[in-house]
Amino acid sequence: MSSRVTPVVCGTPVVYGIRNCDTVTKARRWLDDQGIAHRFHDFRSQGLELTRVEPWLVELGWEELINRRGTTWRQLDAKTRDGISATTAAELLLAHPTLIRRPVLEQAGRIYLGFSPEAYAHIFRSA
């Protein structure tokens, strides 16, 4: 799990992902079980904006942010997959938000990628 500082509005944690992703469901369930209020943003149905994706790319890097195990990745043609760079990643992720590894958690001015109970326990213990 990556954690790099970026300017994010503090307050309620925000979980970004898609509703039917097992890892996102586990993260949200963990937060609920711990009594941690949070907001969920489904980027499949609610979309994403460049102003949200750019800080993720800056802090996490496009290599970390892109999910190479998913169906969306496999459906991209080889030319697109091979042509991804720091300059093209934002446009690709906005066109195909399900390429983003999930969940993305914004909490207390930091960005975290992925989920494990241990990592979330550490994040919210030190928040």
CNS distance restraints for C-alpha pairs under 8 A (distance, minus, plus):
assign (resid   1 and name CA) (resid 112 and name CA) 6.47 0.50 0.50
assign (resid   1 and name CA) (resid 113 and name CA) 5.48 0.50 0.50
assign (resid   1 and name CA) (resid 114 and name CA) 5.76 0.50 0.50
assign (resid   1 and name CA) (resid 115 and name CA) 7.14 0.50 0.50
assign (resid   1 and name CA) (resid 119 and name CA) 7.25 0.50 0.50
assign (resid   2 and name CA) (resid  60 and name CA) 7.01 0.50 0.50
assign (resid   2 and name CA) (resid 111 and name CA) 7.68 0.50 0.50
assign (resid   2 and name CA) (resid 112 and name CA) 5.41 0.50 0.50
assign (resid   2 and name CA) (resid 113 and name CA) 5.62 0.50 0.50
assign (resid   2 and name CA) (resid 114 and name CA) 7.96 0.50 0.50
assign (resid   3 and name CA) (resid  60 and name CA) 7.78 0.50 0.50
assign (resid   3 and name CA) (resid 110 and name CA) 6.52 0.50 0.50
assign (resid   3 and name CA) (resid 111 and name CA) 5.61 0.50 0.50
assign (resid   3 and name CA) (resid 112 and name CA) 4.84 0.50 0.50
assign (resid   3 and name CA) (resid 113 and name CA) 7.29 0.50 0.50
assign (resid   4 and name CA) (resid  59 and name CA) 5.73 0.50 0.50
assign (resid   4 and name CA) (resid  60 and name CA) 6.85 0.50 0.50
assign (resid   4 and name CA) (resid 110 and name CA) 6.05 0.50 0.50
assign (resid   4 and name CA) (resid 111 and name CA) 6.02 0.50 0.50
assign (resid   4 and name CA) (resid 112 and name CA) 7.33 0.50 0.50
assign (resid   5 and name CA) (resid  59 and name CA) 6.99 0.50 0.50
assign (resid   5 and name CA) (resid 109 and name CA) 6.37 0.50 0.50
assign (resid   5 and name CA) (resid 110 and name CA) 4.63 0.50 0.50
assign (resid   5 and name CA) (resid 111 and name CA) 6.52 0.50 0.50
assign (resid   6 and name CA) (resid  55 and name CA) 6.81 0.50 0.50
assign (resid   6 and name CA) (resid  59 and name CA) 6.57 0.50 0.50
assign (resid   6 and name CA) (resid 109 and name CA) 5.97 0.50 0.50
assign (resid   6 and name CA) (resid 110 and name CA) 5.60 0.50 0.50
assign (resid   6 and name CA) (resid 111 and name CA) 6.86 0.50 0.50
assign (resid   7 and name CA) (resid 109 and name CA) 5.58 0.50 0.50
assign (resid   7 and name CA) (resid 110 and name CA) 7.37 0.50 0.50
assign (resid   8 and name CA) (resid 106 and name CA) 7.01 0.50 0.50
assign (resid   8 and name CA) (resid 107 and name CA) 7.80 0.50 0.50
assign (resid   8 and name CA) (resid 108 and name CA) 7.30 0.50 0.50
assign (resid   8 and name CA) (resid 109 and name CA) 4.54 0.50 0.50
assign (resid   8 and name CA) (resid 110 and name CA) 6.68 0.50 0.50
assign (resid   9 and name CA) (resid 108 and name CA) 7.47 0.50 0.50
assign (resid   9 and name CA) (resid 109 and name CA) 6.30 0.50 0.50
assign (resid  10 and name CA) (resid 107 and name CA) 6.81 0.50 0.50
assign (resid  10 and name CA) (resid 108 and name CA) 4.87 0.50 0.50
assign (resid  10 and name CA) (resid 109 and name CA) 5.68 0.50 0.50
assign (resid  11 and name CA) (resid 107 and name CA) 7.56 0.50 0.50
assign (resid  11 and name CA) (resid 108 and name CA) 6.67 0.50 0.50
assign (resid  12 and name CA) (resid  37 and name CA) 6.70 0.50 0.50
assign (resid  12 and name CA) (resid  38 and name CA) 5.43 0.50 0.50
assign (resid  12 and name CA) (resid  39 and name CA) 6.76 0.50 0.50
assign (resid  12 and name CA) (resid 107 and name CA) 7.32 0.50 0.50
assign (resid  13 and name CA) (resid  37 and name CA) 7.34 0.50 0.50
assign (resid  13 and name CA) (resid  38 and name CA) 4.87 0.50 0.50
assign (resid  13 and name CA) (resid  39 and name CA) 6.28 0.50 0.50
assign (resid  13 and name CA) (resid 105 and name CA) 7.00 0.50 0.50
assign (resid  13 and name CA) (resid 106 and name CA) 5.71 0.50 0.50
assign (resid  13 and name CA) (resid 107 and name CA) 4.73 0.50 0.50
assign (resid  13 and name CA) (resid 108 and name CA) 7.29 0.50 0.50
assign (resid  14 and name CA) (resid  38 and name CA) 5.70 0.50 0.50
assign (resid  14 and name CA) (resid  39 and name CA) 4.75 0.50 0.50
assign (resid  14 and name CA) (resid  40 and name CA) 5.75 0.50 0.50
assign (resid  14 and name CA) (resid  41 and name CA) 7.06 0.50 0.50
assign (resid  14 and name CA) (resid 105 and name CA) 5.74 0.50 0.50
assign (resid  14 and name CA) (resid 106 and name CA) 5.24 0.50 0.50
assign (resid  14 and name CA) (resid 107 and name CA) 6.76 0.50 0.50
assign (resid  15 and name CA) (resid  24 and name CA) 7.93 0.50 0.50
assign (resid  15 and name CA) (resid  28 and name CA) 7.61 0.50 0.50
assign (resid  15 and name CA) (resid  38 and name CA) 7.19 0.50 0.50
assign (resid  15 and name CA) (resid  39 and name CA) 6.22 0.50 0.50
assign (resid  15 and name CA) (resid  40 and name CA) 4.86 0.50 0.50
assign (resid  15 and name CA) (resid  41 and name CA) 6.14 0.50 0.50
assign (resid  15 and name CA) (resid 103 and name CA) 6.35 0.50 0.50
assign (resid  15 and name CA) (resid 104 and name CA) 5.84 0.50 0.50
assign (resid  15 and name CA) (resid 105 and name CA) 4.67 0.50 0.50
assign (resid  15 and name CA) (resid 106 and name CA) 6.62 0.50 0.50
assign (resid  16 and name CA) (resid  40 and name CA) 6.03 0.50 0.50
assign (resid  16 and name CA) (resid  41 and name CA) 4.85 0.50 0.50
assign (resid  16 and name CA) (resid  42 and name CA) 6.04 0.50 0.50
assign (resid  16 and name CA) (resid  43 and name CA) 6.69 0.50 0.50
assign (resid  16 and name CA) (resid 102 and name CA) 7.25 0.50 0.50
assign (resid  16 and name CA) (resid 103 and name CA) 5.57 0.50 0.50
assign (resid  16 and name CA) (resid 104 and name CA) 5.00 0.50 0.50
assign (resid  16 and name CA) (resid 105 and name CA) 6.27 0.50 0.50
assign (resid  17 and name CA) (resid  21 and name CA) 7.40 0.50 0.50
assign (resid  17 and name CA) (resid  24 and name CA) 6.22 0.50 0.50
assign (resid  17 and name CA) (resid  40 and name CA) 7.79 0.50 0.50
assign (resid  17 and name CA) (resid  41 and name CA) 6.50 0.50 0.50
assign (resid  17 and name CA) (resid  42 and name CA) 5.23 0.50 0.50
assign (resid  17 and name CA) (resid  43 and name CA) 5.88 0.50 0.50
assign (resid  17 and name CA) (resid  44 and name CA) 7.71 0.50 0.50
assign (resid  17 and name CA) (resid  98 and name CA) 7.97 0.50 0.50
assign (resid  17 and name CA) (resid 102 and name CA) 5.52 0.50 0.50
assign (resid  17 and name CA) (resid 103 and name CA) 5.06 0.50 0.50
assign (resid  17 and name CA) (resid 104 and name CA) 6.61 0.50 0.50
assign (resid  18 and name CA) (resid  24 and name CA) 6.96 0.50 0.50
assign (resid  18 and name CA) (resid  41 and name CA) 7.77 0.50 0.50
assign (resid  18 and name CA) (resid  42 and name CA) 4.76 0.50 0.50
assign (resid  18 and name CA) (resid  43 and name CA) 6.06 0.50 0.50
assign (resid  18 and name CA) (resid  44 and name CA) 5.92 0.50 0.50
assign (resid  18 and name CA) (resid  98 and name CA) 7.59 0.50 0.50
assign (resid  18 and name CA) (resid 102 and name CA) 7.94 0.50 0.50
assign (resid  19 and name CA) (resid  24 and name CA) 7.06 0.50 0.50
assign (resid  19 and name CA) (resid  25 and name CA) 7.08 0.50 0.50
assign (resid  19 and name CA) (resid  42 and name CA) 6.12 0.50 0.50
assign (resid  20 and name CA) (resid  24 and name CA) 7.71 0.50 0.50
assign (resid  20 and name CA) (resid  25 and name CA) 7.24 0.50 0.50
assign (resid  21 and name CA) (resid  25 and name CA) 6.22 0.50 0.50
assign (resid  21 and name CA) (resid 102 and name CA) 7.87 0.50 0.50
assign (resid  22 and name CA) (resid  26 and name CA) 6.20 0.50 0.50
assign (resid  23 and name CA) (resid  27 and name CA) 6.21 0.50 0.50
assign (resid  23 and name CA) (resid 102 and name CA) 6.89 0.50 0.50
assign (resid  23 and name CA) (resid 103 and name CA) 6.89 0.50 0.50
assign (resid  23 and name CA) (resid 114 and name CA) 7.65 0.50 0.50
assign (resid  23 and name CA) (resid 115 and name CA) 6.65 0.50 0.50
assign (resid  24 and name CA) (resid  28 and name CA) 6.14 0.50 0.50
assign (resid  24 and name CA) (resid 102 and name CA) 6.38 0.50 0.50
assign (resid  24 and name CA) (resid 103 and name CA) 5.30 0.50 0.50
assign (resid  24 and name CA) (resid 115 and name CA) 7.70 0.50 0.50
assign (resid  25 and name CA) (resid  29 and name CA) 5.99 0.50 0.50
assign (resid  26 and name CA) (resid  30 and name CA) 6.05 0.50 0.50
assign (resid  26 and name CA) (resid 115 and name CA) 7.83 0.50 0.50
assign (resid  27 and name CA) (resid  31 and name CA) 6.30 0.50 0.50
assign (resid  27 and name CA) (resid 103 and name CA) 7.54 0.50 0.50
assign (resid  27 and name CA) (resid 115 and name CA) 6.03 0.50 0.50
assign (resid  27 and name CA) (resid 116 and name CA) 7.56 0.50 0.50
assign (resid  27 and name CA) (resid 117 and name CA) 7.77 0.50 0.50
assign (resid  28 and name CA) (resid  32 and name CA) 6.17 0.50 0.50
assign (resid  29 and name CA) (resid  33 and name CA) 6.01 0.50 0.50
assign (resid  30 and name CA) (resid  34 and name CA) 6.22 0.50 0.50
assign (resid  30 and name CA) (resid 117 and name CA) 7.10 0.50 0.50
assign (resid  31 and name CA) (resid  35 and name CA) 6.24 0.50 0.50
assign (resid  31 and name CA) (resid  36 and name CA) 5.10 0.50 0.50
assign (resid  31 and name CA) (resid  37 and name CA) 7.19 0.50 0.50
assign (resid  31 and name CA) (resid  38 and name CA) 7.47 0.50 0.50
assign (resid  32 and name CA) (resid  36 and name CA) 5.83 0.50 0.50
assign (resid  32 and name CA) (resid  37 and name CA) 7.08 0.50 0.50
assign (resid  41 and name CA) (resid  46 and name CA) 6.81 0.50 0.50
assign (resid  42 and name CA) (resid  46 and name CA) 5.56 0.50 0.50
assign (resid  42 and name CA) (resid  47 and name CA) 7.21 0.50 0.50
assign (resid  43 and name CA) (resid  47 and name CA) 4.33 0.50 0.50
assign (resid  43 and name CA) (resid  48 and name CA) 5.74 0.50 0.50
assign (resid  43 and name CA) (resid  97 and name CA) 6.55 0.50 0.50
assign (resid  43 and name CA) (resid  98 and name CA) 7.81 0.50 0.50
assign (resid  44 and name CA) (resid  97 and name CA) 6.69 0.50 0.50
assign (resid  44 and name CA) (resid  98 and name CA) 6.98 0.50 0.50
assign (resid  47 and name CA) (resid  97 and name CA) 7.62 0.50 0.50
assign (resid  48 and name CA) (resid  52 and name CA) 6.74 0.50 0.50
assign (resid  48 and name CA) (resid  53 and name CA) 7.20 0.50 0.50
assign (resid  48 and name CA) (resid  94 and name CA) 6.41 0.50 0.50
assign (resid  48 and name CA) (resid  97 and name CA) 7.32 0.50 0.50
assign (resid  49 and name CA) (resid  53 and name CA) 6.45 0.50 0.50
assign (resid  49 and name CA) (resid  94 and name CA) 7.05 0.50 0.50
assign (resid  50 and name CA) (resid  54 and name CA) 5.80 0.50 0.50
assign (resid  50 and name CA) (resid  90 and name CA) 7.09 0.50 0.50
assign (resid  50 and name CA) (resid  94 and name CA) 7.19 0.50 0.50
assign (resid  51 and name CA) (resid  55 and name CA) 7.25 0.50 0.50
assign (resid  52 and name CA) (resid  56 and name CA) 7.10 0.50 0.50
assign (resid  53 and name CA) (resid  57 and name CA) 6.28 0.50 0.50
assign (resid  53 and name CA) (resid  90 and name CA) 6.69 0.50 0.50
assign (resid  53 and name CA) (resid  93 and name CA) 7.91 0.50 0.50
assign (resid  53 and name CA) (resid  94 and name CA) 7.84 0.50 0.50
assign (resid  54 and name CA) (resid  58 and name CA) 6.16 0.50 0.50
assign (resid  54 and name CA) (resid  90 and name CA) 6.76 0.50 0.50
assign (resid  55 and name CA) (resid  59 and name CA) 5.99 0.50 0.50
assign (resid  56 and name CA) (resid  60 and name CA) 5.55 0.50 0.50
assign (resid  56 and name CA) (resid  61 and name CA) 7.09 0.50 0.50
assign (resid  56 and name CA) (resid  65 and name CA) 7.65 0.50 0.50
assign (resid  56 and name CA) (resid 111 and name CA) 7.25 0.50 0.50
assign (resid  57 and name CA) (resid  61 and name CA) 4.59 0.50 0.50
assign (resid  57 and name CA) (resid  62 and name CA) 5.30 0.50 0.50
assign (resid  57 and name CA) (resid  65 and name CA) 7.07 0.50 0.50
assign (resid  57 and name CA) (resid  90 and name CA) 7.50 0.50 0.50
assign (resid  58 and name CA) (resid  62 and name CA) 7.97 0.50 0.50
assign (resid  59 and name CA) (resid 111 and name CA) 7.73 0.50 0.50
assign (resid  60 and name CA) (resid  64 and name CA) 6.08 0.50 0.50
assign (resid  60 and name CA) (resid  65 and name CA) 6.51 0.50 0.50
assign (resid  61 and name CA) (resid  65 and name CA) 6.34 0.50 0.50
assign (resid  61 and name CA) (resid  86 and name CA) 7.90 0.50 0.50
assign (resid  62 and name CA) (resid  66 and name CA) 6.07 0.50 0.50
assign (resid  62 and name CA) (resid  85 and name CA) 7.60 0.50 0.50
assign (resid  62 and name CA) (resid  86 and name CA) 6.40 0.50 0.50
assign (resid  62 and name CA) (resid  89 and name CA) 6.30 0.50 0.50
assign (resid  64 and name CA) (resid 101 and name CA) 7.79 0.50 0.50
assign (resid  65 and name CA) (resid 100 and name CA) 5.51 0.50 0.50
assign (resid  65 and name CA) (resid 101 and name CA) 5.51 0.50 0.50
assign (resid  65 and name CA) (resid 113 and name CA) 7.75 0.50 0.50
assign (resid  66 and name CA) (resid  99 and name CA) 5.51 0.50 0.50
assign (resid  66 and name CA) (resid 100 and name CA) 4.93 0.50 0.50
assign (resid  66 and name CA) (resid 101 and name CA) 5.70 0.50 0.50
assign (resid  67 and name CA) (resid  73 and name CA) 6.98 0.50 0.50
assign (resid  67 and name CA) (resid  99 and name CA) 5.27 0.50 0.50
assign (resid  67 and name CA) (resid 100 and name CA) 5.47 0.50 0.50
assign (resid  67 and name CA) (resid 101 and name CA) 4.66 0.50 0.50
assign (resid  68 and name CA) (resid  73 and name CA) 5.50 0.50 0.50
assign (resid  68 and name CA) (resid  74 and name CA) 7.64 0.50 0.50
assign (resid  68 and name CA) (resid  99 and name CA) 7.51 0.50 0.50
assign (resid  69 and name CA) (resid  73 and name CA) 6.76 0.50 0.50
assign (resid  69 and name CA) (resid  74 and name CA) 7.63 0.50 0.50
assign (resid  70 and name CA) (resid  74 and name CA) 6.61 0.50 0.50
assign (resid  70 and name CA) (resid  99 and name CA) 7.25 0.50 0.50
assign (resid  71 and name CA) (resid  75 and name CA) 6.18 0.50 0.50
assign (resid  72 and name CA) (resid  76 and name CA) 6.57 0.50 0.50
assign (resid  72 and name CA) (resid  96 and name CA) 7.49 0.50 0.50
assign (resid  72 and name CA) (resid  98 and name CA) 6.52 0.50 0.50
assign (resid  72 and name CA) (resid  99 and name CA) 5.99 0.50 0.50
assign (resid  73 and name CA) (resid  81 and name CA) 7.68 0.50 0.50
assign (resid  73 and name CA) (resid  99 and name CA) 6.32 0.50 0.50
assign (resid  76 and name CA) (resid  80 and name CA) 6.32 0.50 0.50
assign (resid  76 and name CA) (resid  81 and name CA) 6.38 0.50 0.50
assign (resid  77 and name CA) (resid  81 and name CA) 6.40 0.50 0.50
assign (resid  78 and name CA) (resid  82 and name CA) 5.90 0.50 0.50
assign (resid  79 and name CA) (resid  83 and name CA) 5.94 0.50 0.50
assign (resid  80 and name CA) (resid  84 and name CA) 6.50 0.50 0.50
assign (resid  83 and name CA) (resid  88 and name CA) 7.88 0.50 0.50
assign (resid  84 and name CA) (resid  88 and name CA) 5.72 0.50 0.50
assign (resid  84 and name CA) (resid  89 and name CA) 5.85 0.50 0.50
assign (resid  85 and name CA) (resid  89 and name CA) 5.75 0.50 0.50
assign (resid  86 and name CA) (resid  90 and name CA) 7.78 0.50 0.50
assign (resid  88 and name CA) (resid  92 and name CA) 6.39 0.50 0.50
assign (resid  89 and name CA) (resid  93 and name CA) 6.05 0.50 0.50
assign (resid  90 and name CA) (resid  94 and name CA) 6.12 0.50 0.50
assign (resid  91 and name CA) (resid  95 and name CA) 6.19 0.50 0.50
assign (resid  92 and name CA) (resid  96 and name CA) 5.97 0.50 0.50
assign (resid  92 and name CA) (resid  97 and name CA) 7.95 0.50 0.50
assign (resid  93 and name CA) (resid  97 and name CA) 4.89 0.50 0.50
assign (resid  93 and name CA) (resid  98 and name CA) 7.63 0.50 0.50
assign (resid  93 and name CA) (resid  99 and name CA) 6.23 0.50 0.50
assign (resid  93 and name CA) (resid 100 and name CA) 6.79 0.50 0.50
assign (resid 101 and name CA) (resid 113 and name CA) 7.10 0.50 0.50
assign (resid 101 and name CA) (resid 114 and name CA) 6.87 0.50 0.50
assign (resid 102 and name CA) (resid 113 and name CA) 6.53 0.50 0.50
assign (resid 102 and name CA) (resid 114 and name CA) 5.36 0.50 0.50
assign (resid 102 and name CA) (resid 115 and name CA) 7.82 0.50 0.50
assign (resid 103 and name CA) (resid 113 and name CA) 5.99 0.50 0.50
assign (resid 103 and name CA) (resid 114 and name CA) 5.08 0.50 0.50
assign (resid 103 and name CA) (resid 115 and name CA) 6.69 0.50 0.50
assign (resid 104 and name CA) (resid 111 and name CA) 6.96 0.50 0.50
assign (resid 104 and name CA) (resid 112 and name CA) 5.78 0.50 0.50
assign (resid 104 and name CA) (resid 113 and name CA) 4.76 0.50 0.50
assign (resid 104 and name CA) (resid 114 and name CA) 6.38 0.50 0.50
assign (resid 105 and name CA) (resid 111 and name CA) 5.70 0.50 0.50
assign (resid 105 and name CA) (resid 112 and name CA) 5.01 0.50 0.50
assign (resid 105 and name CA) (resid 113 and name CA) 6.35 0.50 0.50
assign (resid 105 and name CA) (resid 114 and name CA) 7.95 0.50 0.50
assign (resid 106 and name CA) (resid 110 and name CA) 5.71 0.50 0.50
assign (resid 106 and name CA) (resid 111 and name CA) 4.71 0.50 0.50
assign (resid 106 and name CA) (resid 112 and name CA) 6.47 0.50 0.50
assign (resid 107 and name CA) (resid 111 and name CA) 6.51 0.50 0.50
assign (resid 107 and name CA) (resid 112 and name CA) 7.88 0.50 0.50
assign (resid 107 and name CA) (resid 127 and name CA) 7.96 0.50 0.50
assign (resid 108 and name CA) (resid 127 and name CA) 6.62 0.50 0.50
assign (resid 115 and name CA) (resid 119 and name CA) 6.88 0.50 0.50
assign (resid 115 and name CA) (resid 120 and name CA) 6.90 0.50 0.50
assign (resid 116 and name CA) (resid 120 and name CA) 6.23 0.50 0.50
assign (resid 117 and name CA) (resid 121 and name CA) 6.01 0.50 0.50
assign (resid 118 and name CA) (resid 122 and name CA) 6.29 0.50 0.50
assign (resid 119 and name CA) (resid 123 and name CA) 6.16 0.50 0.50
assign (resid 120 and name CA) (resid 124 and name CA) 6.08 0.50 0.50
assign (resid 121 and name CA) (resid 125 and name CA) 5.86 0.50 0.50
assign (resid 122 and name CA) (resid 126 and name CA) 6.10 0.50 0.50
assign (resid 123 and name CA) (resid 127 and name CA) 6.07 0.50 0.50
